[in-house]
């Protein structure tokens, strides 16, 4: 198990996710998540385009229209509210944060 997989998160369940970058110019990106515990693939062919797993995604935030930013922000706010509405969520988050601070000291 990699160091990346060992880190716990209050939002983590039995899932695996990865980001992918196409071999095209300009590159295209997408993310994939399995909720059933399967591991993601190193390479995916989607629509005739080959994508490879990557740890880096380049985003041009200035190109995102304000109305899209607003929609994304609303979606995140809803997800955060739903998370904290769960019994024990705040405690799980504080425990995760404490552990993360211990292991993240550089």
C-alpha positions as CSV (number, residue, x, y, z in Angstrom):
1,X,0.0,0.0,0.0
2,X,1.4,3.4,-1.0
3,X,1.9,6.3,1.4
4,X,-0.8,8.1,-0.5
5,X,-3.3,5.3,0.2
6,X,-2.4,5.0,3.9
7,X,-3.5,8.6,4.7
8,X,-7.0,8.6,6.2
9,X,-9.6,11.2,5.4
10,X,-13.0,11.8,7.1
11,X,-14.6,11.6,3.7
12,X,-12.8,8.5,2.6
13,X,-14.7,5.2,2.2
14,X,-13.9,2.1,0.2
15,X,-13.0,4.1,-2.9
16,X,-10.1,4.8,-5.2
17,X,-9.7,7.8,-7.5
18,X,-7.2,9.1,-9.9
19,X,-6.7,12.0,-12.3
20,X,-5.8,11.4,-16.0
21,X,-4.1,13.5,-18.6
22,X,-4.4,12.9,-22.4
23,X,-1.4,12.4,-24.7
24,X,-2.9,15.1,-26.9
25,X,-1.7,18.7,-27.5
26,X,-3.3,20.6,-25.8
27,X,-3.8,18.0,-23.0
28,X,-7.3,17.1,-21.7
29,X,-8.0,15.9,-18.2
30,X,-10.6,13.9,-16.3
31,X,-10.9,12.2,-12.9
32,X,-12.2,8.7,-12.3
33,X,-13.4,7.2,-9.0
34,X,-14.4,3.7,-8.1
35,X,-16.7,3.4,-5.1
36,X,-16.4,-0.4,-4.8
37,X,-12.8,-0.6,-3.8
38,X,-11.3,-1.4,-7.2
39,X,-8.0,0.3,-8.1
40,X,-7.9,2.8,-11.0
41,X,-6.0,1.9,-14.2
42,X,-2.6,3.4,-15.2
43,X,-3.8,4.0,-18.8
44,X,-7.3,4.5,-20.2
45,X,-8.5,4.9,-23.7
46,X,-11.6,7.0,-23.9
47,X,-13.2,8.2,-27.1
48,X,-10.1,7.0,-29.0
49,X,-7.8,9.2,-26.9
50,X,-5.2,7.7,-24.6
51,X,-5.0,9.1,-21.1
52,X,-2.4,8.3,-18.4
53,X,-2.7,8.6,-14.7
54,X,-1.1,11.8,-13.4
55,X,-0.5,13.6,-10.1
56,X,-0.6,17.0,-11.6
57,X,-3.5,18.8,-13.3
58,X,-3.1,22.2,-14.8
59,X,-6.1,24.5,-14.4
60,X,-6.6,27.9,-16.0
61,X,-8.8,29.3,-13.3
62,X,-9.2,32.7,-15.1
63,X,-10.9,30.8,-18.0
64,X,-13.7,29.5,-15.7
65,X,-16.8,31.8,-16.1
66,X,-18.0,33.4,-12.8
67,X,-21.4,31.6,-13.0
68,X,-19.6,28.2,-13.2
69,X,-17.4,29.2,-10.2
70,X,-20.6,30.1,-8.3
71,X,-22.2,26.7,-9.2
72,X,-19.1,24.8,-8.1
73,X,-19.0,26.8,-4.8
74,X,-22.6,26.0,-4.1
75,X,-22.0,22.3,-4.8
76,X,-19.0,22.2,-2.4
77,X,-21.0,24.1,0.3
78,X,-23.9,21.6,0.0
79,X,-21.4,18.6,0.3
80,X,-19.7,20.2,3.4
81,X,-23.1,20.9,5.1
82,X,-24.2,17.3,4.4
83,X,-20.9,15.9,5.8
84,X,-21.2,18.0,9.0
85,X,-24.8,17.0,9.5
86,X,-23.7,13.4,10.1
87,X,-23.5,12.4,13.7
88,X,-19.8,12.5,14.9
89,X,-18.6,14.2,11.7
90,X,-16.9,17.1,13.5
91,X,-15.2,14.7,15.9
92,X,-13.9,12.5,13.0
93,X,-12.7,15.6,11.2
94,X,-10.8,16.9,14.3
95,X,-9.2,13.5,14.8
96,X,-8.2,13.4,11.1
97,X,-6.8,17.0,11.3
98,X,-4.8,16.3,14.4
99,X,-3.2,13.2,12.8
100,X,-2.6,15.0,9.6
101,X,-0.8,17.8,11.4
102,X,1.4,15.2,13.2
103,X,2.4,13.5,10.0
104,X,2.7,16.6,7.8
105,X,5.3,18.5,9.8
106,X,8.3,19.3,7.5
